[in-house]
Amino acid sequence: MFRKYEFDSKEQFEDLKLQHNISGMNGSFAELGILRNNKYSVDVLWSWGMPDEWQQYEIWDVEGNGSHTFLGYNFNETN
């Protein structure tokens, strides 16, 4: 599943990944940097489902795929 997230900083994103032992085996990560609202944006294509702790950072107010997509996947659709 393709999801989009915003964090207060890159460090917050990296800490969350470390806390929950998330690596490239859990999904594909695209770190987009600061795109809006002075937040650090990250797109994730999850392999086995998203950890519950990530839900509070999800964003939904993106038109289409936004500034990034994963080939063959559309934002907010289960493939």
Secondary structure by P-SEA (a helix, b strand, c coil): cccccccccaaaaaaaaaaaccccccbbbbbcccccccbbbbbbbcccccccccccccccccccccccccccccccccc
